[in-house]
Amino acid sequence: MVISWFGLSSFKISSGPLTLITDPFSKNTGLTPPRGQTDIVVISNSESDLYNNREAVGDEKTFVVDSPGEYDVKGLFIRGVRANGAAIYSIRLEDIRLGFLGCLKAGELSDAQIEELGDIDVLFVPVGGKSVSDAEEAVKIVNQLEPRFVIPMHYAQPGLKITLDKVEGFLKEIGATSVERRDKFTLKKSELAASDKTETIILTPQR
């Protein structure tokens, strides 16, 4: 599995020939929208023009997940869970369990949400505050779910028109101030058992 980041809550997740893109944003954000062919698009807030630029990726064959429910498509299982008028997702791919929290604004998850998401290996969590969870709230959620890896998202970056906090606040809050930035994150199932501690992964936006 290879994970790369476009910015905000938009990621490209690849497994062999299969590609999934989350929250493809619009040019109204100030960033260059993600483009290209993809098999699956996952959208956390279908009511927002900022994060629902599905026309920019895929084609009529692309499978779109944009609401709570269960989806079994092209070899992966997705469960959408209702959260503050939007959706958060559990995605199982290569027997690795991904937790995608999209545009979540919450101090913590409810017991019901945690149960629906299930065990999470890799957690994508918003940390920029304002319209999404801030650093302190994000750390509370990380402690609730106890993933093996956490990838912060939806924070300030060059060119962004939306006002958000910098990722450094989250890194300080979680105690990971010396994290190396990566262009992409490659993960195999065998690597999950290497440690029981949560490791923070910082990705550099792809252009």
C-alpha positions as CSV (number, residue, x, y, z in Angstrom):
1,M,0.0,0.0,0.0
2,V,1.3,3.4,-1.0
3,I,-0.2,6.6,0.5
4,S,0.4,10.1,-0.8
5,W,-1.2,13.5,0.1
6,F,-2.5,16.3,-2.1
7,G,-3.3,18.6,0.9
8,L,-6.2,19.1,3.3
9,S,-8.0,15.8,3.6
10,S,-7.2,14.5,0.1
11,F,-5.1,11.4,-0.2
12,K,-4.2,8.9,-2.9
13,I,-4.1,5.4,-1.6
14,S,-2.8,2.7,-4.0
15,S,-2.7,-1.0,-3.8
16,G,-1.4,-2.7,-7.0
17,P,-3.7,-1.6,-9.8
18,L,-6.4,-0.2,-7.4
19,T,-6.5,3.5,-6.6
20,L,-8.6,5.3,-4.1
21,I,-8.8,9.1,-3.6
22,T,-10.3,10.8,-0.6
23,D,-12.0,14.3,-0.4
24,P,-10.8,15.7,-3.8
25,F,-10.9,19.5,-3.1
26,S,-11.8,22.3,-5.5
27,K,-9.6,25.3,-6.7
28,N,-11.6,27.5,-4.3
29,T,-9.3,26.3,-1.5
30,G,-6.4,28.0,-3.2
31,L,-4.6,24.7,-3.9
32,T,-4.3,22.8,-7.2
33,P,-7.0,20.2,-7.1
34,P,-6.1,16.5,-7.4
35,R,-6.7,15.1,-10.9
36,G,-6.3,11.8,-12.6
37,Q,-7.9,8.4,-12.9
38,T,-9.1,6.6,-9.8
39,D,-11.2,3.5,-9.1
40,I,-12.9,4.8,-5.9
41,V,-13.6,8.3,-4.5
42,V,-14.4,8.6,-0.8
43,I,-16.0,11.9,0.3
44,S,-16.6,12.9,3.9
45,N,-18.8,15.9,3.3
46,S,-20.8,15.7,0.2
47,E,-22.6,19.0,1.0
48,S,-19.4,21.0,0.8
49,D,-18.2,22.4,-2.5
50,L,-14.7,22.5,-1.1
51,Y,-14.3,18.8,-0.6
52,N,-16.6,17.3,-3.2
53,N,-14.7,17.9,-6.5
54,R,-15.5,14.4,-7.8
55,E,-15.5,15.6,-11.4
56,A,-11.8,16.2,-11.2
57,V,-10.9,12.5,-10.6
58,G,-12.1,9.3,-12.2
59,D,-14.8,8.9,-14.8
60,E,-18.3,7.3,-15.1
61,K,-16.8,4.0,-13.9
62,T,-15.4,5.4,-10.7
63,F,-17.3,4.2,-7.6
64,V,-18.2,7.1,-5.3
65,V,-18.7,6.6,-1.5
66,D,-20.2,9.8,0.0
67,S,-22.5,8.8,2.8
68,P,-22.7,6.4,5.9
69,G,-23.3,2.7,5.1
70,E,-21.3,-0.4,4.1
71,Y,-19.7,-0.8,0.8
72,D,-17.9,-3.9,-0.6
73,V,-16.2,-2.8,-3.9
74,K,-13.2,-4.0,-5.9
75,G,-11.7,-6.1,-3.1
76,L,-12.0,-3.6,-0.3
77,F,-14.5,-3.0,2.4
78,I,-15.6,0.5,3.4
79,R,-17.9,1.4,6.3
80,G,-19.2,5.0,6.6
81,V,-20.2,6.2,10.0
82,R,-22.3,9.3,10.6
83,A,-20.5,12.2,12.4
84,N,-21.7,15.8,12.8
85,G,-23.6,15.9,9.6
86,A,-20.8,14.3,7.6
87,A,-19.2,10.9,7.5
88,I,-16.0,9.2,8.8
89,Y,-14.8,5.9,7.3
90,S,-13.2,2.6,8.1
91,I,-11.5,1.2,5.0
92,R,-10.0,-2.3,4.9
93,L,-7.4,-2.8,2.2
94,E,-4.6,-5.4,2.0
95,D,-5.9,-6.5,5.5
96,I,-4.8,-3.1,6.8
97,R,-7.5,-1.1,8.5
98,L,-7.6,2.6,7.7
99,G,-9.5,5.2,9.7
100,F,-10.4,8.3,7.6
101,L,-11.9,11.1,9.6
102,G,-12.3,13.6,6.8
103,C,-13.6,17.0,7.9
104,L,-14.5,15.8,11.4
105,K,-15.1,18.5,14.1
106,A,-15.2,16.8,17.4
107,G,-13.5,16.7,20.8
108,E,-13.7,12.9,20.9
109,L,-15.6,10.1,19.3
110,S,-18.7,8.5,20.9
111,D,-18.6,4.9,22.0
112,A,-20.9,4.0,19.1
113,Q,-18.7,5.6,16.5
114,I,-15.6,3.8,17.9
115,E,-17.4,0.5,17.8
116,E,-18.5,1.1,14.2
117,L,-15.0,2.1,13.1
118,G,-13.5,-1.0,14.8
119,D,-9.7,-1.4,15.2
120,I,-7.7,1.0,13.2
121,D,-4.1,0.6,12.0
122,V,-3.6,3.9,10.2
123,L,-5.6,6.9,11.3
124,F,-6.0,10.0,9.1
125,V,-7.0,12.8,11.5
126,P,-7.7,16.5,10.9
127,V,-5.7,18.8,13.2
128,G,-6.0,22.4,11.9
129,G,-8.9,23.6,14.1
130,K,-11.5,26.2,13.0
131,S,-13.9,24.0,11.0
132,V,-12.2,20.7,11.9
133,S,-10.7,19.2,15.0
134,D,-7.8,21.1,16.5
135,A,-4.5,19.6,17.9
136,E,-5.9,18.9,21.4
137,E,-9.1,17.3,20.1
138,A,-7.1,15.2,17.5
139,V,-4.8,13.8,20.2
140,K,-7.9,12.8,22.3
141,I,-9.2,10.9,19.2
142,V,-5.8,9.3,18.6
143,N,-5.8,8.1,22.2
144,Q,-9.3,6.7,21.8
145,L,-8.5,4.6,18.7
146,E,-4.8,3.8,19.4
147,P,-3.7,3.3,15.8
148,R,-0.3,2.0,14.9
149,F,0.3,5.0,12.6
150,V,-1.3,8.5,12.6
151,I,-1.3,10.8,9.6
152,P,-2.3,14.4,10.5
153,M,-4.2,16.3,7.8
154,H,-6.3,19.4,7.2
155,Y,-3.8,21.9,8.5
156,A,-2.2,25.1,7.2
157,Q,0.0,24.9,4.0
158,P,1.3,27.4,1.4
159,G,-1.3,28.7,-0.9
160,L,-4.3,27.7,1.2
161,K,-7.1,30.3,1.4
162,I,-8.7,28.6,4.4
163,T,-7.4,29.7,7.8
164,L,-6.1,26.7,9.7
165,D,-3.5,26.0,12.5
166,K,-0.1,24.6,11.6
167,V,0.7,20.9,12.1
168,E,3.4,21.8,14.6
169,G,0.7,22.3,17.3
170,F,-0.4,18.7,16.9
171,L,3.2,17.4,16.8
172,K,3.9,19.2,20.1
173,E,0.6,18.0,21.6
174,I,1.3,14.3,20.7
175,G,5.0,14.5,21.6
176,A,6.4,14.0,18.1
177,T,8.2,17.2,17.3
178,S,11.1,15.6,15.3
179,V,9.1,13.8,12.7
180,E,10.7,13.5,9.3
181,R,8.6,14.6,6.3
182,R,8.0,12.0,3.6
183,D,6.9,12.3,-0.1
184,K,4.8,9.1,0.4
185,F,4.2,6.4,3.0
186,T,4.6,2.7,1.9
187,L,3.2,0.1,4.3
188,K,3.0,-3.6,4.4
189,K,0.8,-5.7,6.8
190,S,3.9,-7.3,8.3
191,E,5.1,-3.9,9.5
192,L,2.1,-3.4,11.8
193,A,3.4,-5.7,14.5
194,A,6.8,-4.1,14.7
195,S,5.7,-1.9,17.7
196,D,2.7,-1.2,19.9
197,K,3.5,2.5,20.0
198,T,1.7,5.0,17.7
199,E,4.0,6.5,15.1
200,T,3.3,9.9,13.5
201,I,3.7,10.2,9.7
202,I,4.0,13.7,8.1
203,L,3.6,13.8,4.3
204,T,4.6,16.5,1.8
205,P,1.8,17.6,-0.5
206,Q,2.1,16.3,-4.1
207,R,1.9,18.8,-6.9
